[in-house]
Amino acid sequence: MISDILSLVEKHEQWRGNECLNLIPSENVMSPAVRSLLASELGHRYTARDRFYMGTRFIDEIEQYGEELAKDVFGAETADLRPLSGHIADLIFLACFAKPGDMLMCISPEDGGYPGLWDDGLAGFLGVKAVPFPFLKENMNVDVEKAEETIKRLKPKILIFGASLILFPHPVEELASVARENGALVGFDGSHVLGLIAGKNFQDPLKEGTQALFGSTHKSFFGPQGGIILADKEHGEIIKAKIYPRFVDNAHWNRIAALTLALAEVKNFGREYAEQVIRNAKALAKTLHGYGFPVKCANIGFTQSHQVILDFGNYERGREMAERLQRANIIVDCVIRIGTCEVTRRGMKEEEMAKIADLIKRTVLDGENPEAIKKEVAKLCSEFQKVEYCFK
């Protein structure tokens, strides 16, 4: 039994870690130092704000250090590293400020919004009525003029910008003041673009008018899987007072130590990393478009994020393409979204994006044998095993 478990993990690490082009935009790779902290002695321990547990002085210092780093990196007045995921961060924000019957305006899942916020997710669970932002699918963004009119007419209690399919900055600055004038609290789910925000290469939601920025710490941001909440002082203090024991008890302090070190890496290397992520996404999108792939938003430059979206018209067609690419060790999701965050962290640049586009073309359009392409994928991956944009 033990050998079976260890063998499965070893096989996964060899395959996904060494032999695959990992292009899922909701994944990234940690530096060896950050990864090592997840296996540290901290993983055995508890601490609590009421000082119930003894032996916590270093754990408490680590958390305080991490919060200060997060405030510095994101320009926030408060920070909390305890949410166990981006979804839990969403839950905390909504539950702290919305009551049953209140209205939430966010991006509909049909337009690429996060399904976890919608009727089958947190909105339905909390008894909140979810209504969609008016959306321009051809631009993959909020329709500002119609959204302004809708906010004034419906007067939602909460607005949440951000989405699972996000190519361009959302119009926070254009709509936040309208929202506040009509009694709404404004948040930004930055799960996908948190690393680009931290790297000063996307948008700055807190400066543009949101009261809170929250989300996952393992997508374009290259920390451990988990969540984070950044906020102004007024709303951040409310959130911090309610997290324990309502939403999080043991916050997994090995994760918080790893996130703190990832924050230090982002502070030192985040701008350079984010710039290259976006350059890579643009280069990949342009080349794929030139090959005839249905790349979204060709008319407005394809993307300003880590994502490239191929629109095959329906989920079934996307799954068919994703499964064929998987046979060539090219890993994408079934939308298809292609993410450049992990390959960038491994040191790939525009030249490698051209190679990746060619491998995708040969697998999908040319119908070459995926088994043959798999060997070329493994060779390319073998040349980029070292994690970049971190302390050496």
N, C-alpha and C positions, 0 to 999 in steps of 0.2 A: 504493500500500500504506500509506504513512504517513498519508495523508489519510483512508483507510478506518478505521484504528485510532483516530485522533484523533476522527473523526466519531462512532464508536460510543461512545466515552467521553463525548463531549459530549451525545449523545442520552440516554445513561443518566443523566448528572447533571441534565439538564433534566427528565427524567421522574420519576425516583425522588427527586431532591433538591428539586424545585420543585412538582411536580404531584400527588404521591401522599401519601395518608395512610399512613404507614409504621407498622404496628401489630404487626410481628413482635417478640415479646418477647426474642429473642436478638440484636436489633440496637439500636443507639443512634446518636447523632450527636455527633461531636467538636466542640469549639469551634474557631474559625478558628486560634487560636494553637497549640492542640495539633496540629491537622491540619498546620499549616505545618512543624512539627518533623519530620514524617515525610519531608519533601522536603529536609531540611537536609543539610549536608556530612557529617554523621555517618553518613549512609546508605552512604558509600563505605568506611567504616573498620572496623578490627578493634581489639580489645584482648584481653588474656588475663591470668588471675590469676597466671601464672608470669612476667609481665613480658617475654614473648618479643618483643612488638612495641614499638617506640619511638613517640613522638608521641602518647601516650595520656593525658596528665595531665588534660585537661579531661573526656575520656570517663569516666575513673575517678572524678573528682569528681562528675559527674552521677549515676553509678550509686550512689555512696555516699549522695549527697543523697536520691536516690529511695528507697533502702532505709530511711533514717532517717524519711522522711515516711511510708512505708508502716507502719513499726512504730508511729509516733505515731497514724495514722489508725485502725488496727485494734487497737491495744493489744497488739501482739505483741512477743515477745522477739527474734525473728529475722524477716527478710524477704528474699525473693529474687525479683527481677524478670526473671530470665533465661528461664523457660519460654516457649516460642514460642506456646503455646496453652493453653487449659484442659485439653484432652485430654493434652497433654504433662505438665502439672502433675499430673494423675491418674497418669500412667505413672510419673513420678518418685517420687511418694509410695508407690505400690504396690511398685515395684521395689526401693526402698530398705528396705522392712520386711517384705515377704512372700516366702516361698519356694514353689517348686512343691509342691503338695499342701496348702498352707495354705487356710483357709476365709475367704472374704470375705462379710460380710453387708452388703447395700445394698438400695436400692429396686429392685424388679423393673421392667424396661421395661414390662411389662403394667400396672403401677401408676403409670407416669409416670416411672420411673427413667431414668437416662442409659444408652442402649444401649451406649455405648463402654466402660462398666465391666463389661458382662455377658459371657456365654460367647463370643459372636462378636467381642467387643472385647478389652479388656486382660486380663480374667480368663482367657479361653481362651489368649491369647498367652503369658501368664506361667505357665500351668499351675496357676492358683489356682481353687479351687472356689467359685463364686458361689452364695450362698443368699439368698432374699428376706427382708426384714423382713416380719413379719406386718403387714397393711395394711388400713385401713378405707377402702374406696373412697368410701363416702358422705361421709366427712369429708376425703378426700384427705390422709390422714396415717397415720403409724405407729400400730399398735395397741400401746400401751405395755405393758399387762398380758401379752399374748401374747408380745411381743418380749422382755420380761424373762425369761419362762420359757424361750424359745427360746435366748437367749444362755447361760443357765445350763446348758441341756441340750447344745447343740452346741459351745459354747466356741470361737467363731470367733476367728481371729488378728487380724482387722481389721474394724472397722465404719466405713462411710462413709455419713453422712447427706447430705441434699441430693438434688435431683431435677431433671429437665427440666420436669416439670409440678409446680410448687410454689406453692401458694396460701397456706399458713400455716407458721409456724415449726415445725421438727421438734423432737421431745422429747429434745433432747440432754441437758439437765440431769437429766431423769428416768432416763436410761438409761446415761449415761457412767460413773457410779460402778459400776454393775452390770457393765459391760463390762470396766472395769479390774480389778475384783475377780476376774474370770474370765479374766484374761490377755490382754485385747484392747487393741489400739491404736485410738484413735478419731480419725477425720478428718471433715471437712465439705467437700463439693464445693459451694462457694458460687457457681458460675459464673453462675447466673441472678440471685441476690439479693445479689451482692457490693456493689452500689451502695447497697442498702437497709441492709445491715450497716454499711457505712462511714458512712452517714447516720444511724446510731443509731435506726433505725425498723423493725427486723425482729427479729433476735435476735443475741446475741454468742457465737458458738460457742466461741471461745477461753476466755472467762470461764465458760462453761457446762460445760466439761470435755473439749473436744477437744484433742488435741496439735497438730493442724495444720488450717489453713483454706486452701483452694486453689481455683483456678478461672480462669475467663475474665475479661478486663478490658474487655469491650466490650458487655455486655448491660445490666443495670440500672446497672452501673458504666460511666461514659461516657469511657473511654480508648480507645486504639488496640486493634486486634485483637491478642490475645496472652494470656499467662498470668501468674500470680503465686502464690507460696507464702508463707504466714505461719505461724509455728510457735513452740512453746516452745523454750527454749535447747537442751535435750537433743536433741530430734529435729531441730530446725532446723539445728544444726551438722552432723549426719550428712548431711542433705539437701544442704547447701551444699558439703560436701566431695566429694560424688559427682556433682553436676550436670555439671561439666566434668571429663573429656571424654566421659562416658558418654551423656549425654542432649542436651546443647547445646554446640556449639562457638561459632559466631558467633551471638550473642544479638540481633543487629540493634539497634545502639545508638541509631539514630534512633528506633526504637520505644520504647526505654527512656527516652530523653529526653522523648518525647511522654507516656509513662505517668507520668513524674515530674511533669510539669506538670499532668496530669489529677488526680494525687493531691493536688497543691496546691489545685486547684479544689474537689475533694471536701472537703478539710479546711475550706475557707472557706464553701462553699455546699451541702455534701452533705446536711445535716439538712433544710434548707428544701426542697431538691429531692426527697429521699426522702419527706417528708411529703406533698408535692403529687402525686407518683407514685401513692401509695397512695390518697389521696383521689380521684384521677381514676379509678383502677381500680374503686373501690367505686361511684362515681357511674355509670360506664359499665355495670358489671354490673347494678346496680339498675334502670337504665332499660331495658336489653336484656331483663331478666327481666320487667319490666312489659309489654313488647311481646309476650311469649310465647316468647322464645328459651329453649332448654334450658340455662340457666346453671348450672354446677356449684355445689354447696354453698350454695344459697339459704337453707337452714335455719340456717346458722352464719355468715351475713354475707358470703357470696360469696368474699371474698379479703382477705388482709392483705399481699399482695405487689403486683408490677407486672402480674400475669397475671389474665386473665379467661378461663375455659374454657367453651366451648360444646360440649355433648355431643350430637352428632347420631346417635350409636349405632354408627357404623362409619366407617372411613377413607374409603371411596368417597364417602359422603354429604358428609363434611367437605371432600374435594377438590372436589366439585361446587360447594359453597358458596364455597370459596376462589377457584375459577376465575371464578365469576360476580362476586365482589367485585373481583377483579383487573381485570375489564373496566370497572369503575367507578373504577379507580385507588385502590381500598382494598386494601392489601396485608396479608394474614394468612398463616398456614401452614395445613396441611391437618388439624390436630388437631380443632377449631380453638382455638388459644391466641391471645388478643388481648393485646398488651402496650401499656402506657401510658408507657413510659420515654422514647421518642423524641419523641412529641407533647408530653410535659411539658417536655422540654428546649427545645422550640421555643416554650414559653410558654403552651401551652393549659392551661385549667383546667376546672372542673366544667361551666361553661356550654358549652364546646366539646365536652365528652363527651356532652352531650345532643344536640348537633348530629350528632356522629359516630354515635351510636346510631340517630338518625332516618335517616341516610343508609344505614346497614346494613339497617335494617328495610325501607326502600323498595326497596332492591336485592334482598334475599333474600325477604322475606315478601310484599311488595306486587307484586313482579314488574315494577317500573318499568324502562324502558330504561336499561341501564348507561351508554350513551353520553351520555344527558341528565344523569345524576347525576354523571358524570365532570366536567362543567363546574362544578358546585357544589363538588365536591371541590377542584378546582384553585383556585377562588376562595377557599375557606377556607384552603387551604395558603398562598396568596399573602400572607395576612395574618399568617402566623407563620413568617417566614423567618429571623428572628434567633435565634441560640442564646443561651439564658439560663443562669443559674447558673454564670457564669464571670467571669473578670476582663475588664473593659471595655477 
